[in-house]
């Protein structure tokens, strides 16, 4: 997708989500709405959802797509994002050390941390694509804004 078209779509999605998310402050409900909207709006999003930080585990939260790994422990892109407290774009998941393949059809991934008001990472927004090199700095910038809506 062209960058300008992608930016416009994300901007419209953010306006839509801001309207939808005024109904509740519950983070799980907000995650469910975000995953549903993103999954519906981008055809290259193969899996889109959240993993919540629950002690030492990352436990699957609301998502759209095929069945997910229920619990992630000490490796993978999601764990790296939590530990490094930053977004991670992976053009080819098969080249990422310790990648966890919940579905072998996934070939690229972006993971964005979800922070509370005290800058603690409470979850990650995880998006997978069947295609290689699906995600770029535009996806990262806008998905970071969208992740901020969970605890807004």
KAGI-V350300 format. One record per backbone hydrogen bond with DSSP energy under -1.0 kcal/mol. NH is the residue of the N-H (numbers start at 1). CO is the residue of the C=O. Records with the same first field share a line. If there is no record, write none. Layout:
NH = CO  CO
This chain:
6 = 2
7 = 3
8 = 4
9 = 5
10 = 6
11 = 7
12 = 8
13 = 9
14 = 10
15 = 11
16 = 12
17 = 13
18 = 14
19 = 15
20 = 16
21 = 17
23 = 20
30 = 26
31 = 27
32 = 28
33 = 29
34 = 30
35 = 31
36 = 32
37 = 33
38 = 34
39 = 35
40 = 36
41 = 37
42 = 38
45 = 42
46 = 44  128
47 = 128
48 = 64
49 = 126
50 = 62
51 = 124
52 = 59
53 = 122
54 = 57
57 = 54
58 = 72
59 = 52
60 = 70
61 = 50
64 = 48
72 = 58
80 = 76
81 = 77
82 = 78
83 = 79
84 = 80
85 = 81
86 = 81
88 = 111
90 = 109
93 = 107
95 = 92
96 = 93
99 = 96
102 = 100
106 = 103
107 = 129
108 = 129
109 = 90
110 = 127
111 = 88
112 = 125
114 = 123
116 = 120
119 = 116
122 = 114
123 = 114
124 = 51
125 = 112
126 = 49
127 = 110
128 = 47
129 = 108
133 = 91
140 = 136
141 = 137
142 = 138
143 = 139
144 = 140
145 = 141
146 = 142
147 = 143
148 = 144
149 = 146
150 = 147
